[in-house]
Amino acid sequence: MSPHSTYETLRQFADSWGLLTMVVVFAAFAAWPFRPGAREANEAAANMIFKDDDHGE
């Protein structure tokens, strides 16, 4: 197998399976905050900015 054909083989693999892998990873990261067990952590993160708030007093 010549170096040129090795390059072509690896490039074709990256073009097809690399793209598929990136799409799957992106979908997993995008869906992660919406899983049912994440509600408490999401609410805590959303309210963190108000932790030390004294309501203007």
Backbone as ProteinMPNN parsed JSONL, in Angstrom:
{"seq_chain_A": "MSPHSTYETLRQFADSWGLLTMVVVFAAFAAWPFRPGAREANEAAANMIFKDDDHGE", "coords_chain_A": {"N_chain_A": [[0.851, -1.166, 0.0], [0.721, 2.079, -0.968], [1.943, 5.297, 0.199], [0.292, 7.337, -0.727], [-2.188, 6.079, -1.222], [-2.789, 5.31, 1.349], [-3.165, 7.772, 2.577], [-5.409, 8.651, 1.107], [-7.274, 6.723, 1.895], [-7.471, 7.176, 4.681], [-8.392, 9.813, 4.611], [-10.877, 9.497, 3.376], [-12.143, 7.932, 5.295], [-12.187, 9.751, 7.444], [-13.781, 11.75, 6.318], [-16.287, 10.505, 6.121], [-16.967, 8.824, 8.486], [-15.904, 10.457, 10.467], [-17.41, 12.821, 10.246], [-19.944, 11.8, 10.866], [-19.473, 11.001, 13.514], [-18.965, 13.5, 14.734], [-21.491, 14.707, 14.418], [-23.113, 13.037, 15.973], [-21.938, 13.391, 18.517], [-22.394, 16.161, 18.846], [-25.226, 16.177, 18.881], [-25.676, 14.695, 21.217], [-24.491, 16.38, 23.178], [-26.136, 18.621, 22.864], [-28.618, 17.633, 23.644], [-28.2, 16.86, 26.253], [-28.729, 18.723, 28.505], [-31.499, 18.569, 28.622], [-32.369, 16.2, 29.657], [-34.334, 14.145, 31.885], [-33.259, 13.88, 34.541], [-31.767, 16.145, 34.967], [-33.022, 18.396, 35.836], [-32.915, 19.529, 38.483], [-30.204, 20.342, 38.717], [-30.094, 22.159, 36.587], [-31.922, 24.129, 37.421], [-30.63, 25.011, 39.739], [-28.31, 26.124, 38.624], [-29.462, 28.162, 37.112], [-30.493, 29.832, 39.075], [-28.301, 30.624, 40.477], [-27.133, 33.152, 40.214], [-28.62, 34.741, 41.85], [-27.994, 34.09, 44.409], [-26.565, 35.523, 46.465], [-28.135, 37.726, 46.678], [-29.713, 40.476, 48.189], [-32.153, 41.569, 47.847], [-32.13, 44.342, 47.241], [-31.785, 45.675, 49.605]], "CA_chain_A": [[0.0, 0.0, 0.0], [1.561, 3.265, -1.089], [1.536, 6.378, 1.113], [-0.81, 8.095, -1.303], [-3.443, 5.364, -1.009], [-3.058, 5.362, 2.787], [-3.735, 9.097, 2.801], [-6.761, 8.664, 0.541], [-8.117, 5.871, 2.733], [-7.71, 7.886, 5.936], [-9.212, 10.983, 4.319], [-12.237, 9.036, 3.127], [-12.661, 7.519, 6.6], [-12.468, 10.965, 8.212], [-14.895, 12.445, 5.674], [-17.56, 9.841, 6.37], [-17.182, 8.462, 9.887], [-15.587, 11.622, 11.292], [-18.586, 13.688, 10.222], [-20.995, 11.12, 11.618], [-19.104, 11.073, 14.922], [-19.176, 14.868, 15.201], [-22.93, 14.953, 14.488], [-23.63, 12.303, 17.129], [-21.456, 14.069, 19.718], [-23.132, 17.417, 18.954], [-26.6, 15.88, 19.298], [-25.636, 14.285, 22.623], [-24.246, 17.577, 23.989], [-27.298, 19.504, 22.775], [-29.739, 17.006, 24.351], [-27.826, 16.569, 27.642], [-29.429, 19.519, 29.52], [-32.932, 18.323, 28.592], [-32.705, 14.893, 30.21], [-35.175, 14.317, 33.07], [-32.507, 13.986, 35.784], [-30.981, 17.37, 35.014], [-33.859, 19.532, 36.224], [-32.414, 20.16, 39.71], [-28.94, 21.014, 38.416], [-30.384, 23.309, 35.725], [-32.54, 25.165, 38.241], [-29.586, 25.554, 40.613], [-27.447, 26.973, 37.795], [-30.225, 29.338, 36.7], [-30.718, 30.702, 40.232], [-27.025, 30.892, 41.138], [-26.816, 34.583, 40.218], [-29.406, 35.372, 42.901], [-27.615, 33.462, 45.684], [-26.187, 36.521, 47.457], [-28.978, 38.908, 46.481], [-30.434, 40.866, 49.393], [-33.37, 42.228, 47.358], [-31.974, 45.784, 47.229], [-31.727, 46.254, 50.962]], "C_chain_A": [[0.902, 1.236, 0.0], [1.075, 4.354, -0.118], [0.358, 7.177, 0.585], [-2.14, 7.386, -1.054], [-3.79, 5.313, 0.475], [-3.7, 6.696, 3.136], [-5.176, 9.152, 2.31], [-7.724, 7.851, 1.394], [-8.462, 6.578, 4.041], [-8.581, 9.119, 5.719], [-10.664, 10.582, 4.09], [-12.895, 8.593, 4.438], [-13.05, 8.745, 7.436], [-13.655, 11.719, 7.629], [-16.233, 11.812, 6.019], [-17.795, 9.604, 7.857], [-16.846, 9.615, 10.83], [-16.766, 12.576, 11.377], [-19.717, 13.07, 11.034], [-20.717, 11.193, 13.12], [-19.348, 12.465, 15.475], [-20.658, 15.196, 15.331], [-23.525, 14.273, 15.715], [-23.196, 12.981, 18.431], [-22.187, 15.394, 19.915], [-24.553, 17.174, 19.437], [-26.649, 15.475, 20.772], [-25.425, 15.489, 23.533], [-25.462, 18.504, 23.992], [-28.48, 18.946, 23.565], [-29.459, 16.809, 25.839], [-28.579, 17.416, 28.672], [-30.925, 19.222, 29.61], [-33.328, 16.959, 29.138], [-33.472, 15.088, 31.514], [-34.393, 14.516, 34.372], [-31.739, 15.278, 35.947], [-31.761, 18.573, 35.526], [-33.294, 20.264, 37.45], [-31.117, 20.924, 39.45], [-29.171, 22.244, 37.535], [-31.014, 24.451, 36.515], [-31.518, 25.808, 39.176], [-28.673, 26.495, 39.828], [-28.174, 28.257, 37.397], [-30.393, 30.326, 37.853], [-29.441, 31.084, 40.958], [-26.717, 32.39, 41.215], [-27.564, 35.318, 41.313], [-29.016, 34.905, 44.293], [-27.337, 34.504, 46.766], [-27.002, 37.804, 47.336], [-29.742, 39.212, 47.757], [-31.676, 41.698, 49.043], [-33.292, 43.745, 47.481], [-31.875, 46.435, 48.59], [-30.317, 46.444, 51.424]], "O_chain_A": [[1.745, 1.398, 0.882], [-0.072, 4.325, 0.328], [-0.48, 7.642, 1.358], [-3.124, 8.039, -0.707], [-4.97, 5.277, 0.827], [-4.664, 6.748, 3.9], [-6.059, 9.641, 3.014], [-8.87, 8.255, 1.591], [-9.619, 6.577, 4.461], [-9.422, 9.436, 6.56], [-11.578, 11.258, 4.562], [-14.078, 8.855, 4.658], [-14.113, 8.769, 8.057], [-14.457, 12.275, 8.38], [-17.221, 12.525, 6.194], [-18.745, 10.146, 8.422], [-17.454, 9.73, 11.894], [-17.087, 13.08, 12.453], [-20.374, 13.765, 11.809], [-21.634, 11.422, 13.908], [-19.883, 12.604, 16.575], [-21.048, 15.898, 16.265], [-24.347, 14.862, 16.417], [-24.003, 13.127, 19.349], [-22.564, 15.722, 21.04], [-25.038, 17.891, 20.312], [-27.566, 15.869, 21.493], [-26.101, 15.614, 24.554], [-25.779, 19.106, 25.018], [-29.27, 19.72, 24.104], [-30.395, 16.61, 26.613], [-29.042, 16.851, 29.663], [-31.558, 19.596, 30.597], [-34.503, 16.595, 29.089], [-33.282, 16.101, 32.187], [-34.845, 15.271, 35.233], [-31.111, 15.487, 36.986], [-31.203, 19.665, 35.636], [-33.207, 21.492, 37.447], [-30.96, 22.048, 39.925], [-28.509, 23.265, 37.721], [-30.675, 25.615, 36.299], [-31.543, 27.022, 39.38], [-28.306, 27.557, 40.33], [-27.563, 29.324, 37.35], [-30.431, 31.536, 37.626], [-29.493, 31.8, 41.958], [-26.106, 32.846, 42.182], [-27.173, 36.428, 41.675], [-29.656, 35.295, 45.27], [-27.836, 34.37, 47.883], [-26.595, 38.851, 47.84], [-30.351, 38.319, 48.347], [-32.177, 42.448, 49.881], [-34.297, 44.38, 47.799], [-31.883, 47.663, 48.685], [-30.091, 46.918, 52.538]]}, "name": "protein", "num_of_chains": 1, "seq": "MSPHSTYETLRQFADSWGLLTMVVVFAAFAAWPFRPGAREANEAAANMIFKDDDHGE"}
